[in-house]
Amino acid sequence: MVKVYNKLVRDNIVEIIERDGRHPDYEILDEARYIEELEKKLAEEYQEYLADHSLEEMCDMIEIIDAICKVRGFSAQQIQEKRAQKNEKNGAFKKRIFLRKVED
């Protein structure tokens, strides 16, 4: 039986499949396709998170966001600095403000 996935998987999945005696067909992606597949994977994990709000799915999203940041060349320091700048200028999301409308 053949099961088709056509999706980005975590680094150890191929070894796990082979250890189970199965034969995976896979490729190593170039950078452009890697980014494209990471973004698809983020959307997939987000939908899974919305379905069950689990810590596991939240962790998957964070892992994917981290990978996207790395491949795009954003350092952890740059990310923290940009977050701090945005929080200083516009605030965070701690006050739970839901803006309905603005009248002129």
C-alpha positions as CSV (number, residue, x, y, z in Angstrom):
1,M,0.0,0.0,0.0
2,V,1.3,3.5,-0.9
3,K,0.2,6.5,1.1
4,V,0.9,9.9,-0.5
5,Y,1.8,12.9,1.7
6,N,3.4,15.6,-0.5
7,K,4.3,17.8,2.5
8,L,7.2,19.0,4.5
9,V,8.0,16.8,7.5
10,R,10.2,17.0,10.5
11,D,13.9,16.1,10.2
12,N,13.7,12.6,11.8
13,I,10.6,11.3,10.0
14,V,12.5,9.6,7.1
15,E,14.7,7.6,9.7
16,I,11.6,6.7,11.6
17,I,9.8,5.4,8.5
18,E,12.9,3.4,7.5
19,R,13.3,2.0,11.0
20,D,9.7,0.7,10.6
21,G,10.8,-1.2,7.5
22,R,9.0,1.1,5.1
23,H,10.5,2.8,2.1
24,P,10.0,6.6,1.9
25,D,10.3,8.6,-1.4
26,Y,11.5,12.0,-0.6
27,E,13.6,15.0,-1.8
28,I,15.7,17.7,-0.2
29,L,14.1,21.1,-1.2
30,D,16.0,24.1,-2.5
31,E,15.6,27.3,-0.5
32,A,12.7,28.8,-2.5
33,R,10.6,25.6,-2.3
34,Y,11.5,25.1,1.3
35,I,10.1,28.6,2.2
36,E,7.0,27.8,0.2
37,E,6.5,24.5,1.9
38,L,7.1,26.0,5.3
39,E,4.4,28.5,4.7
40,K,2.0,25.8,3.6
41,K,2.9,23.8,6.7
42,L,2.3,26.8,8.9
43,A,-1.2,27.1,7.5
44,E,-1.8,23.4,8.0
45,E,-0.6,23.5,11.6
46,Y,-2.7,26.6,12.3
47,Q,-5.9,24.8,11.1
48,E,-5.0,21.9,13.3
49,Y,-4.4,24.3,16.2
50,L,-7.9,25.9,15.6
51,A,-9.4,22.4,15.7
52,D,-8.1,21.5,19.2
53,H,-6.2,24.4,20.7
54,S,-3.5,21.9,21.9
55,L,-0.1,22.8,23.2
56,E,1.4,20.3,20.6
57,E,-0.1,22.2,17.6
58,M,1.1,25.5,19.2
59,C,4.6,24.1,19.5
60,D,4.5,22.9,15.8
61,M,3.6,26.5,14.7
62,I,6.4,28.0,16.8
63,E,8.9,25.5,15.3
64,I,7.8,26.4,11.8
65,I,7.9,30.1,12.4
66,D,11.4,29.7,13.8
67,A,12.5,27.8,10.7
68,I,11.0,30.5,8.4
69,C,12.8,33.2,10.4
70,K,16.1,31.3,10.1
71,V,15.8,30.7,6.4
72,R,14.9,34.4,5.8
73,G,18.0,35.4,7.8
74,F,16.2,36.9,10.9
75,S,18.2,36.4,14.1
76,A,16.6,35.8,17.4
77,Q,18.0,39.2,18.5
78,Q,16.4,41.0,15.5
79,I,13.1,39.3,16.2
80,Q,13.2,40.4,19.9
81,E,14.2,43.9,19.0
82,K,11.5,44.3,16.4
83,R,8.9,42.9,18.8
84,A,10.0,45.4,21.4
85,Q,9.8,48.3,18.9
86,K,6.3,47.3,17.8
87,N,5.2,46.8,21.5
88,E,6.7,50.2,22.4
89,K,4.9,51.9,19.5
90,N,1.6,50.1,19.3
91,G,1.5,48.0,22.5
92,A,1.1,44.2,22.7
93,F,-2.2,42.3,22.9
94,K,-2.4,42.1,26.7
95,K,-5.4,44.5,27.2
96,R,-7.7,42.4,25.0
97,I,-8.9,45.4,23.1
98,F,-11.3,44.6,20.2
99,L,-11.8,47.7,18.0
100,R,-15.2,47.8,16.4
101,K,-15.0,51.0,14.4
102,V,-13.6,54.5,14.2
103,E,-15.7,57.5,13.2
104,D,-14.3,60.6,11.7
